[in-house]
Amino acid sequence: MDSIYFDWAATAPIHSELPDLISRSLLEFQGNPSSTHSKGKFSRKQIDSSRKLCAKLLEIKPEQLIFTSGGTDSNSIILSSLFLKKPGSHIILSAVEHPSIYEYTTNLKIFGYEIDFVKPSSDGLIIPEEINKLLKPNTGFISIMTVNNETGAIQPIKEIVSTIREFERKNGRFIHIHTDAVQALGKIPFKPALLNIDSASFSAHKIGGPKGIGLLYLKKPINVLSSGGGQEFGIRPGTENVSGIIALSKAMELSLNNLEQNYKNTELLKTLLISKLVNIEGVKLLFNLENTKKLSYSPYIISATVSPIPGEVLVRILSDEGIQISTGSACSSRNRKKQIRVLNASGVSEKDASGSIRISLGWSNTENEIINFCNILEKNISILRKYHK
């Protein structure tokens, strides 16, 4: 049997058009984009064209996009900029943020920031009113992930932002609203300007682009902690990854132009997958139930538990069978306690969280893969349940 890849939330297989594009760009655009000779200017032109394409796809201005090394880098730029602001300000984060944001809180607390975490409801969704309860006169920064990388919950960002902006108007204080949109880009409709957010992070390898390249959307320029040669409008200094930037813009074009069709196809696959999973003894869906309201969850991410079987045990066994799934965020895969943090914060019991698995889909998956996966899953769970009771 061919390998079945159901770990798209960790990284998506690269678009077939991109390897040749990357190879050509490495050979053709050899000049440093900051050099003033012809080869340098040629590389600079490719970056400018790519930025314009990305901006057009997101319906924003080119100068509002900063090329970075990925989602973590984009998040770090925003969070590190807080060190330049007056200490003692109040920050609100969702309790289910990606580790690149959540783990940053240790340093922010050292610098005197007061941090509150807003927990999601039992369905994994952040309620705007819960954020409203935490808002204070000195609140200056809020970060809420658009699509959770473990639960698949699509947060009501528009409603959350509206609540925060109303508080702003009443208190006369600007609050920077950031969102990690890594799992949203190319999968659900996402237009930064329409959401009225101040910044957003994106990553190429989640949408079929190469690893090591990403984007940061900034509504307005910010002061940053790091300095350098002034590249990327002085926000992210360092010689630009020209081939990665070109590949990112192409991956965005392919993903966003096919977003609606890919979404519909994935919804069908998710429906089939859920119908199979609910009939496998020993499998329980944690979210994404069939009676959930439309658009509350991404069809690309399904979270389940096989407790009392440890999730990592099942992942290893399925890997030997040629099936790739995960137990959650790849960024926390070496620390199980950190890995189940999001599920615990979403109301999942310790027992169910320890047996959690994440099945994440993409545009090239098929119904046959779903059926084969579920057959193999059922067989292995039946065997493992004899040893884990």
VENWOFEN-V851164 format. One record per run of one state. SS is the DSSP state (H for helix, E for strand, C for the rest). FROM is the first residue (numbers start at 1). TO is the last residue. If there is no record, write none. Layout:
((SS & FROM & TO) (SS & FROM & TO))
This chain:
((C & 1 & 3) (E & 4 & 5) (C & 6 & 6) (E & 7 & 7) (C & 8 & 17) (H & 18 & 28) (C & 29 & 37) (H & 38 & 58) (C & 59 & 61) (H & 62 & 64) (E & 65 & 68) (C & 69 & 70) (H & 71 & 84) (C & 85 & 89) (E & 90 & 94) (C & 95 & 98) (H & 99 & 102) (C & 103 & 104) (H & 105 & 110) (C & 111 & 113) (E & 114 & 118) (C & 119 & 127) (H & 128 & 134) (C & 135 & 138) (E & 139 & 143) (C & 144 & 146) (E & 147 & 147) (C & 148 & 152) (E & 153 & 154) (C & 155 & 156) (H & 157 & 171) (C & 172 & 175) (E & 176 & 180) (C & 181 & 191) (H & 192 & 195) (C & 196 & 198) (E & 199 & 203) (H & 204 & 206) (C & 207 & 213) (E & 214 & 218) (C & 219 & 231) (H & 232 & 234) (C & 235 & 241) (H & 242 & 257) (C & 258 & 258) (H & 259 & 277) (C & 278 & 283) (E & 284 & 285) (C & 286 & 296) (E & 297 & 297) (C & 298 & 300) (E & 301 & 305) (C & 306 & 310) (H & 311 & 320) (C & 321 & 322) (E & 323 & 324) (C & 325 & 325) (E & 326 & 326) (C & 327 & 329) (H & 330 & 332) (C & 333 & 335) (H & 336 & 339) (C & 340 & 340) (H & 341 & 345) (C & 346 & 349) (H & 350 & 354) (C & 355 & 355) (E & 356 & 360) (C & 361 & 366) (H & 367 & 384) (C & 385 & 389))
